[in-house]
Amino acid sequence: MIVAQSCFEDNSGFDINTIDGVVIDTTGNSELTVFQFDNLVVEPNVVYAGNEENLAFEWKINIAPTDTIFDILSNDKNLDAPIAYRPTDAIRNHELILTVTDTQTDIDYIMAWPLRVLNNIGQGIVVATTSDGMSTDLSHIMSEQVTSDFDGLDVKYNVYSSLNDGTINGVTKQLKYYSIYGQDAVLGITDNSIYKINTVDFTLGGTNGELFYVDRPVYSPQALGQVNQGSLFINNGNLTATYFGASQKFGVAFDSEYTVPGIIAGKTVQSPPVTIMFYDEEVDEFVYQPSITQFGDSNMYAMPNSNDGAFNPSTVDDKINLAASVGTDGNFRHLLKDENNGDVGLYIFDSGESVYPDVIPPSAIGYYDLSEAPEIQNAELFVFVDNQRILYYATDTKLYAVLYSTATATIQERYTLGEGERFTTLQIYQDADYPFGSDYLPLNNRALLASTYDENEGRVYLMPLINTGVGNVDVDNIQIWEGFDEVTALTSQF
């Protein structure tokens, strides 16, 4: 038992009544812990011989470990207050203080506890939102579908602003999880910045030049990506690849005459003959890069003229990138839109071939004219399924699937939103370590992760996919999380 009390010593020599004191019995509560964002509940046993109505209570906590500035949590006898402070380590705890004041004597009785704040943000979905079209806040979702060994649901809204006393400048257009030198982090990009979030406590780990060994003259981020042993950053038409397993920051960009778009296809398998491929909108060329390492050929090359394949790569002109990816079959897939007439086409290349010391560039092996696909000219969201020959695209309100496993593509509607809702993001749900992990959640690569907005509320959708090769949505088991501002980006995290 730990007992704290204030003593009044009578040295006057007069015959007066003794003052009954207050005893705060802390049995079982000598040390306190609370999970971040949970409510801290403390019900002290206050022993007082007088009328308890004469007691006033004040609970306060220092705003940071070792700080002398305190926040008032409550004026009730029992404490039940949310704690949003950052997680603490084992030797640096907050100090929680209860002051009981006897209003008849103005004597304060004080009890202090060390309080450790535990991390309550784990594997799940990070949600980037904007409330004003100018800044970003981050929320977090944990549920049994997206969190290992977890039952129930835990949605934390506006985690970033509650911990950092403000939001992130700019509207986030992409989030991506990385393990950076052994530490979990999420990188985000806006139109003019890149930033790092330390996911252990959702604090800002740096922005722009702080994330690079050599500062960039201009920050105009286009995309983040990942290939085998390389984390990608595309900025102002330039590509940077850095191995975060051995580096804490991005290195220098590749020197190339080509303008890299924000949509590229990159391979995640070990030692592919060609690692990266994209369509350069400035020079109307398909471009490939064999390697990203200093030990390989990291130059960029235009695809050569060839009339032997499904189409001639060198004659594909005046196109705009809509989507690109590499399937588990190794094939490069590029969805392009004609900037003159709006026609949409799917261009497929094989993986290329390595004949030491030369690299044979990818060959054109397939083309699908999707210009007649329903509403595809109005669609802005596109996503390929890695392990199936399926492409999804979304208009404001409808989701379509393009099935291209046969000579002619089939397009079918898969889902329609409720009245007033519109899609704001669309991607395949993948665990944070995909495809480099070994033990994935059941919905990894088997669900769509999307968001919607109705001009009042943002929602996050997890849409399970059924019927392999057909891509039907399991409508009865769609999970919807509500209560967000407008959602602009999503990613999974550990």
N, C-alpha and C positions, 0 to 999 in steps of 0.2 A: 504494500500500500504506500502510495506517495501522497502526503498531505501538505497542502500549502495554506497558511493562514497568516493574517496580520495580527500583531499583538499590541495591546495598549497597556503600558505600564504606568500605574498611578503613583506618582512621587509627591503628591500634594500634601498628604497627611490629613486631609479632610475625610470625614466619614460619609462616603458616597457609595452608590451601588456600582458593582462591576459591570462592564460592558460585555454583553454576550457576543462572541465572535462568530465568524463564518468559517466552516471547514469544507473544503472541496475534496471529496473522496474520488481519487482517480484510479481506483483498482481496475485493472484490465485495460486502462487507457493511458499508460505511461508513454507509449510511442504510437504515433498515428500514421497511417498511410491512406492514400486515396488515389484512384485512377483518374488521370487527366480527363476533364469534362464530366466526371461523375459528381454527385453531391456528397460532400463531407458531412457526416452525421455524428454528432457527439452529444450524449445525454449525461451530463455530469451529475453526480449525487452531491447535492449541496445541503449540508447540515447546518441548520440555523435555529436557534431556540426561540427567536422572535417571530413576528408576522412576516412571511415571505413577501408580502406585498410591499414591504419597505425596502426590498432589494432591487437594484437596477443592474442589468447585465450588458456587457459589451464584448463581442468577439472580434478580434482583429488579426490580420496576418501580414507579415512583411512582404513587400511586392517582389522581392528576390532574396534568395539565401544570403545572409550576412547584411542585408540592407536594413537601414534604420527608419525607412519610410513604410508606414503601415496602411493597409486598406481595412475599412470597417466592413465586416461580413454580416453581422446581425446584432440586434439588441434583444433577442429572445433568450430565455433560459437555455433551451436546447438549440443546438446549432444544426441547421439543415440548409447548406448553401453550396452552389456549384463552384467547383475549383477548375479554372482553365489555365492555370500557370503551367509553364513548361516542365517536363519531367526532370527530376533532380537526380543527382548521383548519390552514392551511399554515404558520403561524408559531408555533403552540402545540402542541408534541409532548410525548409522554411520554418519560421517560428510562429506558432499559433498561440495567441494569448487570450485568456478569459479574465476579464475584470468584473468582480462583483462588488458593487458599492452599496453600503448600508446608508440609505438616505437620511436616517435619523442621526447618524454620527459623522457622515461624510468620510468614513474609513473605507479604503479600497482593499479588497482581497484579490490577489493576483495569482493565476496559475498559468504556466507556459508549457507547451508541448512541442517537441520536434515533429515536423510533418514532412513526410516524404511523398512526392507526387510521382506516381508510376505511369509509364507510357501506356496509353489506351488506344493508340492508333496502330493498327497492324495491317496484315494483308487485306486488300480490298480494292475499291475503286476511288480514285481521286477525281473530283468534279470541279472543273473551272467554270466560274459563272461571272456574269457582269450584271450590275443593277443600273448602270448609267451609260453603258456604251463607251466608257473611257477607262475603266479600271477592272481589275480581276480580283475575285476572292476565291478561296479554295475550300471545298467541303469534302466529306469522306463518307464512304458507305462500307459497312461490314455486314455480310450475311452469309448464310451457309452455302449459297451458290458461288460466292466469290472469295470466301475465306476458309482456309483449312481448319478443321477441328473447332468449328464455331457453330453454335445454335442460336437461333433468334435473329434479331435485326438491330443494328446500331448505326444510325445516321447522325453525323455531326455536321451541322450547318456552319458555314463561315468560320472554319477553323483558323485560317490564316489571319484574318483581321482580328479575331479575339485574342490571338497570341502576340501579334506584332503591332497592335495599335494603329492599323491602317491597312490599306489594300495595295495591290501591285499595280503600278502604272501600266496602262495599255490593256487591250483586250487579248487574252490568250487564244491563240489559234491552234496550238498543239501542245500536248503534254506527253512525256515519255519517261519511263522508269529506267534507271541505270544503276549498276553497282560500280561506284567510282572509288577505286583504290580500296575495295573491301567495305565501303560504306554505302548504305542504301540512300538513293536520292532520286528526285524527279526533276527533270529539266522542262522548262516551258519557254515558248517563244511568243512574242507579240510582233507587230509590224516593225518595231524598231528596237527590240531588246531580246536578250536571252537571259534567263534567270535559273537559279538552282535552289531547290527546296530540300532541306535535310528532313527526311521523313520521320526520324526518331522523335522530333519535337515540332516539326512544321515551321522551323525558322528559316529565314533567308540565308542561303549559303554563298551568295555572290551574284553579281549581274555583269553582263557585257565583259569588259576588259579583265575583271577579276577571275573569269573562267578560262582565260587564255594565257599561254606563255608569251605570246606576242600579240599585243593589242591590235584590233582591227580599225582601220580608218573610218569605216562605215558599218553600222549594224542595221542590216535589212534582212532578218532571218526569213528563210523560206520553209525549211523542214528539218526535222531530226530523224535519224534512221539508225539501222543496225545491220552490220554484216558480220561474218565470222572474224573475231578478233579486231573489230573496228566499229567504233561509234561514230556516226556520221552527223555532220552539221553542214547545211547548205545555206550560204549567206551571200546575198548580192551577186548571185551567179557563180559562186566559187564553192568547191567541195573540200571539206576537211574530214579526215578519218583519223581517229585517235583510239588507242587501245587503253581503256580505262582500268584494265587489270593491272597495269604498270604505270599509269599516269593519272594525276589528279586534275589536269587541265587539258584543254584542246591545244593541239600543235598548230603548225602552219598549214595553209591551204595548198592543194595541188596546183602546180603551175600549168595552165592549159589555155589554149586559144578558144575553147568552147565555153558557152554560157550554160551552166548547169541549171535546170529548172527545179522547182520544188517537188516535182513528182519524178522519182527514179525507181528502177528495179534493182535490188541488191540481193546477192546470195548469202545465205547463212551457213552453207555447208563448208567443210574444210577443203582448202586448196582447189577451188573451181578453176576451170580454164579461163572463164570470164567472170569477174566479180560484180561489176556494175554496168548497167546499160540505161540509156535515156534518149529522149528525142529533144534535140536542140531546136527550139522554136526560132532562134535568131538566124540560123543558117540552113534550116530545114534538112537536118541530117540526124539519122540514128547514130549514136556514139556509144562505143564500148570501152571499158577499162579493164584490162586483165587482172590487175592486182592492186591492193591498197598498201602493201608492205614495201619496205625499203629493199627487201630481198627479191621482189618480183618486178614485173613491168607495170609501173603505175602511170604510164602515159595514156592519154585518151586518143582514140582513133575513130574516124568516120567509117561507117559500114560501107564496104565496097559495092560497086555496081554489080548486079547479078540478075540474070533473067531465068535462073534455074529453079527458083523457089516459088512459093505461093504468090509472091509479089516481089517487085524490085525495090529494095530499101532506098536506093538513091533517088527514086522518083516520087517518094512520098513527101509532097510539098505542102506548105501553107496549113499546117496543123497546129492544134492546141492540145496540150496534155490534159487528160481527164483523170487517168489512173494508170498505175503500173505496178507490177509485182513479179515475183518469181514463184512458180508453183513447186510443190514437193517433187514433181517430175523433172525439175530443173529447167523448165521452159520459161523464157521471158515473155511477159504479156503486157501489151501497151494499148490503152484505150485512147484514141485520138479523135478530135473533132475538127472538121474542116472550117477554117476561119472565114471562108467565103460563102459557102452554101449551108453550113450547119450539119452536114452529113457526119455520122459517127461510125467509126470502124474499129474492130479489134484486130490487132496485128500480133502474131505469135512467132517467136523465134526459138530455136533449140538452144542448148546450153553452150554451144561452141565446142572446140576440141583442142587439147594440148598435144602438140607433136614437137617434143623438145628439139631445139630451143624455141620453136615458133608456136604461136597461138592461131588456130583457125577460127575466125570470127563466127558468131552465131549465124545460122541460116534461117531464112524465112520459111516457115513450115505451115502457116495457117493464116487465113484472113476471113473475117466475118463482117459483112455489111449490116450494121445495126440501125441504119437511118430510119427504118420504118418501125422501130420498136416504140411502143406506146409512150408518148410524152418524154422521150429521152432527150429531146432538144431543150426541154425545160428543167431537166434534172441537173443538180449541182453536187450531189453526194454519190460516190461510187466506191465499191469495195469488192476485191476479189477474195474468194475462198482459197486458201493455200492448197488444201488437199483434195479439192474437187474442181471440176471444170464448170464453175458457177461464178457469175458476176451479179452483184446486186446494185441497183441504183434506186434513188429516192427522189421523187418530186416533193413539193411542199407537203403533200398529204398521203401519197401512195408509195408503196414499196414493191418493186418488181425484181424478178429473178431472170437472168439470161442463162440458159443452159446451152453450152456449146461443146458437148461431148460427141456430137455427130457432125456430119458435113454441113448441116444447116442449123443455125441457132434457133432455139425456141424461147419465147419470152412470155412469162406468165406473171400476173399480179399475185402478190403474196400477203399484203396487209394494207389496210386503210385506217388512217387515224380518225379520232373523233372530231366532231365539229369544232372549228376554231384552232385546233392544234396544227403545228407545222414542224417538220423535221429540222433540227439544227446541226446534228452530227450523226455519223453512221460509220461503224467499223465492226470487224470481227472481234468477239471477245477472246482474248488470249491471256494466259497467265503471264505475270511480269517477267519470268525467265524463259518464256517460249522463244525460240525452239532449242535453247541450250540446256534446259532442265531435263529431268527424268521422271518426275512424278507430278502429273498435272491434275487439276480439278476436272470433274466429269464434263463440264461445259466448255473446256478449252477447245477452241476451233470448232465448236458445235453450237454457237449462239451468236446472234447479232447484239452488239451493244450500241444503243442509239439514244438520242435525246430529242425532246420536243419542247415547244414553247407556244403558249396561247395568248401572248401579250400581257399575261398576268402572272403565270406560274410556269416554271420549268420542271420537266419530268425526265427521269432516266429509265430507259427500257432495257431489260435483258430478255431477248427473244430466242428461246431454244429452237434449234433447227432439227427437223426430222426428215426421214426418207433420203438417205444418202444418194447424191447425184441429182436429186430433184429439188432439194432446198426448201421444202415446205416449212412454215413457221408453226410451232406447237402453240397455237393461240391460247389454249386452255391453261397453259403453264407460263405465260408471259409474266414476268415480275416487273412492277412499276414502282419507282420511288419518287415521291412528290415533294413539293415544298421548296424548290430551288428558285433562284433568279434564272435569267436566261443562261442556258448551258452552252458553252462555246468549245469545250474540249474535255476528253475523258482519257484516263489511262488506268491500268491495273498497277499495283505496287505491292511490295513486301513490307 
